[in-house]
Amino acid sequence: MFYVAEALLIGKGVSFSRHSAISSAFGKYFVKTGIVSSKFHQYLIKGMEVRHAGDYGKARSVNSETAKEQIVNAEEFLNMGKQLLQVS
């Protein structure tokens, strides 16, 4: 989801190097303007939280149900990105 958001922002002529800046800018450029639903911003935020928990949290801090949810959200996010970028 991060790379999709980054690609969409680059398409707007802006780029950022920090995950938090990309998430914030995605909200500003795509959600607040009504281009995409706010659920996609929530997917991006939650995805970052889960990634941090998985990478830096205690062992098994991300359960299989959370992982499955993230996969579903990521697929939906990718499809949204493809539509906006007009990629098949």
FIVO-162169 format. One record per atom (N, C-alpha, C): chain; atom name; x, y, z. Coordinates in steps of 0.001 Angstrom, whole numbers, m for minus. Layout:
<nodes>
  kette  atom     east    north       up
      A    CA        X        Y        Z
...
</nodes>
This chain:
<nodes>
  kette  atom     east    north       up
      A     N      827    m1187        0
      A    CA        0        0        0
      A     C      874     1255        0
      A     N     1976     1184      720
      A    CA     2892     2314      790
      A     C     3389     2693     m604
      A     N     3808     1706    m1377
      A    CA     4343     2007    m2707
      A     C     3265     2491    m3671
      A     N     2065     2011    m3518
      A    CA      952     2504    m4337
      A     C      689     3971    m3988
      A     N      618     4265    m2705
      A    CA      407     5651    m2266
      A     C     1540     6544    m2767
      A     N     2762     6045    m2679
      A    CA     3909     6815    m3146
      A     C     3810     7092    m4649
      A     N     3426     6092    m5434
      A    CA     3274     6265    m6884
      A     C     2185     7287    m7197
      A     N     1082     7224    m6473
      A    CA       m2     8176    m6698
      A     C      444     9602    m6385
      A     N     1215     9758    m5328
      A    CA     1710    11083    m4959
      A     C     2715    11603    m5979
      A     N     3566    10726    m6477
      A    CA     4515    11126    m7516
      A     C     3746    11616    m8739
      A     N     2626    10949    m9026
      A    CA     1771    11389   m10121
      A     C     1210    12789    m9910
      A     N     1120    13219    m8668
      A    CA      673    14574    m8338
      A     C     1840    15561    m8321
      A     N     3057    15035    m8549
      A    CA     4231    15903    m8576
      A     C     4875    16138    m7225
      A     N     4534    15300    m6251
      A    CA     5138    15434    m4922
      A     C     5754    14105    m4496
      A     N     6799    14192    m3716
      A    CA     7414    12966    m3201
      A     C     7935    13215    m1794
      A     N     7979    12158    m1029
      A    CA     8400    12217      358
      A     C     9243    10988      659
      A     N    10107    11073     1644
      A    CA    10979     9938     1953
      A     C    10536     9167     3196
      A     N     9688     9761     4018
      A    CA     9268     9089     5247
      A     C     7875     8491     5082
      A     N     7686     7315     5669
      A    CA     6384     6647     5609
      A     C     5282     7550     6157
      A     N     5548     8192     7275
      A    CA     4526     9035     7895
      A     C     4157    10215     7000
      A     N     5133    10765     6291
      A    CA     4864    11893     5395
      A     C     4026    11438     4199
      A     N     4294    10241     3701
      A    CA     3520     9707     2586
      A     C     2079     9468     3014
      A     N     1901     8908     4190
      A    CA      558     8670     4697
      A     C     m209     9976     4861
      A     N      435    10959     5440
      A    CA     m198    12258     5644
      A     C     m543    12922     4316
      A     N      391    12893     3384
      A    CA      158    13509     2074
      A     C     m927    12776     1298
      A     N     m993    11461     1439
      A    CA    m2050    10701      780
      A     C    m3410    11195     1268
      A     N    m3532    11396     2568
      A    CA    m4777    11927     3118
      A     C    m5099    13301     2563
      A     N    m4084    14142     2479
      A    CA    m4278    15510     1991
      A     C    m4651    15549      512
      A     N    m3910    14833     m312
      A    CA    m4088    14927    m1764
      A     C    m5201    14042    m2327
      A     N    m5540    12973    m1613
      A    CA    m6511    12041    m2192
      A     C    m7805    11893    m1390
      A     N    m7720    11953      m80
      A    CA    m8930    11768      724
      A     C    m9650    13104      935
      A     N    m8923    14106     1394
      A    CA    m9559    15408     1656
      A     C   m10109    16051      395
      A     N    m9572    15684     m748
      A    CA   m10063    16229    m2015
      A     C   m11203    15401    m2592
      A     N   m11518    14267    m1952
      A    CA   m12629    13438    m2394
      A     C   m12301    12485    m3535
      A     N   m11036    12345    m3864
      A    CA   m10647    11446    m4952
      A     C   m10867     9991    m4549
      A     N   m10546     9675    m3301
      A    CA   m10759     8309    m2798
      A     C   m11434     8353    m1439
      A     N   m12019     7253    m1062
      A    CA   m12682     7109      230
      A     C   m11655     7165     1369
      A     N   m12101     7667     2494
      A    CA   m11218     7742     3666
      A     C   m10787     6360     4152
      A     N   m11511     5309     3752
      A    CA   m11122     3970     4186
      A     C    m9724     3617     3685
      A     N    m9324     4156     2527
      A    CA    m7997     3850     2001
      A     C    m6899     4486     2843
      A     N    m7177     5657     3379
      A    CA    m6215     6281     4285
      A     C    m6110     5450     5567
      A     N    m7259     4963     6033
      A    CA    m7253     4111     7223
      A     C    m6498     2804     6958
      A     N    m6660     2233     5777
      A    CA    m5911     1029     5404
      A     C    m4413     1304     5468
      A     N    m3995     2450     4954
      A    CA    m2583     2810     4930
      A     C    m2039     2983     6343
      A     N    m2790     3670     7181
      A    CA    m2377     3886     8575
      A     C    m2293     2558     9313
      A     N    m3333     1746     9203
      A    CA    m3350      442     9877
      A     C    m2226     m455     9353
      A     N    m2001     m414     8051
      A    CA     m929    m1212     7467
      A     C      428     m855     8046
      A     N      674      436     8247
      A    CA     1939      861     8858
      A     C     2034      370    10299
      A     N      928      449    11031
      A    CA      928      m10    12422
      A     C     1219    m1508    12500
      A     N      576    m2284    11635
      A    CA      770    m3732    11637
      A     C     2198    m4077    11217
      A     N     2706    m3373    10229
      A    CA     4085    m3613     9791
      A     C     5061    m3359    10936
      A     N     4877    m2257    11637
      A    CA     5762    m1953    12766
      A     C     5639    m3013    13859
      A     N     4431    m3445    14131
      A    CA     4238    m4496    15142
      A     C     4932    m5781    14709
      A     N     4818    m6130    13438
      A    CA     5443    m7351    12929
      A     C     6954    m7262    12891
      A     N     7462    m6089    12504
      A    CA     8912    m5920    12374
      A     C     9608    m5670    13705
      A     N     8969    m4910    14576
      A    CA     9651    m4458    15787
      A     C     8984    m4900    17082
      A     N     7812    m5505    16990
      A    CA     7083    m5920    18190
      A     C     7570    m7248    18730
      A     N     6896    m7684    19752
      A    CA     7215    m8981    20350
      A     C     6904   m10099    19360
      A     N     7510   m11239    19572
      A    CA     7277   m12399    18702
      A     C     5782   m12680    18608
      A     N     5338   m12959    17398
      A    CA     3941   m13291    17115
      A     C     2977   m12174    17522
      A     N     3403   m10931    17373
      A    CA     2528    m9821    17753
      A     C     1462    m9540    16694
      A     N     1592   m10158    15521
      A    CA      579   m10031    14481
      A     C        3   m11424    14234
      A     N    m1273   m11572    14542
      A    CA    m1887   m12894    14376
      A     C    m2339   m13120    12935
      A     N    m2727   m14330    12639
      A    CA    m3082   m14686    11263
      A     C    m4320   m13937    10776
      A     N    m5258   m13667    11656
      A    CA    m6469   m12935    11266
      A     C    m6122   m11505    10841
      A     N    m5236   m10867    11585
      A    CA    m4792    m9517    11225
      A     C    m4042    m9537     9902
      A     N    m3214   m10536     9708
      A    CA    m2462   m10664     8454
      A     C    m3409   m10847     7270
      A     N    m4415   m11686     7432
      A    CA    m5396   m11903     6365
      A     C    m6140   m10609     6040
      A     N    m6519    m9876     7067
      A    CA    m7215    m8599     6880
      A     C    m6336    m7626     6088
      A     N    m5059    m7589     6414
      A    CA    m4140    m6695     5712
      A     C    m3981    m7082     4243
      A     N    m3991    m8364     3956
      A    CA    m3897    m8827     2565
      A     C    m5114    m8374     1777
      A     N    m6293    m8536     2355
      A    CA    m7531    m8102     1693
      A     C    m7500    m6588     1464
      A     N    m7111    m5833     2485
      A    CA    m7047    m4376     2360
      A     C    m6025    m3957     1306
      A     N    m4889    m4637     1293
      A    CA    m3839    m4305      331
      A     C    m4293    m4573    m1098
      A     N    m5010    m5653    m1310
      A    CA    m5525    m5951    m2649
      A     C    m6511    m4872    m3092
      A     N    m7368    m4443    m2188
      A    CA    m8330    m3386    m2513
      A     C    m7598    m2068    m2791
      A     N    m6577    m1780    m2001
      A    CA    m5782     m572    m2173
      A     C    m5078     m598    m3526
      A     N    m4516    m1744    m3876
      A    CA    m3846    m1899    m5160
      A     C    m4818    m1687    m6317
      A     N    m5999    m2247    m6223
      A    CA    m7006    m2062    m7272
      A     C    m7406     m606    m7417
      A     N    m7542       87    m6290
      A    CA    m7852     1517    m6319
      A     C    m6727     2257    m7028
      A     N    m5500     1934    m6694
      A    CA    m4351     2576    m7323
      A     C    m4289     2321    m8819
      A     N    m4571     1107    m9215
      A    CA    m4581      769   m10646
      A     C    m5625     1596   m11392
      A     N    m6787     1761   m10779
      A    CA    m7836     2549   m11424
      A     C    m7399     4013   m11575
      A     N    m6801     4563   m10519
      A    CA    m6382     5955   m10591
      A     C    m5233     6154   m11564
      A     N    m4356     5170   m11655
      A    CA    m3220     5257   m12572
      A     C    m3547     4714   m13959
      A     N    m4759     4174   m14092
      A    CA    m5232     3571   m15334
      A     C    m4262     2502   m15826
      A     N    m3941     1582   m14911
      A    CA    m3049      464   m15197
      A     C    m3871     m812   m15148
      A     N    m3636    m1712   m16073
      A    CA    m4409    m2968   m16066
      A     C    m3671    m4050   m15312
</nodes>
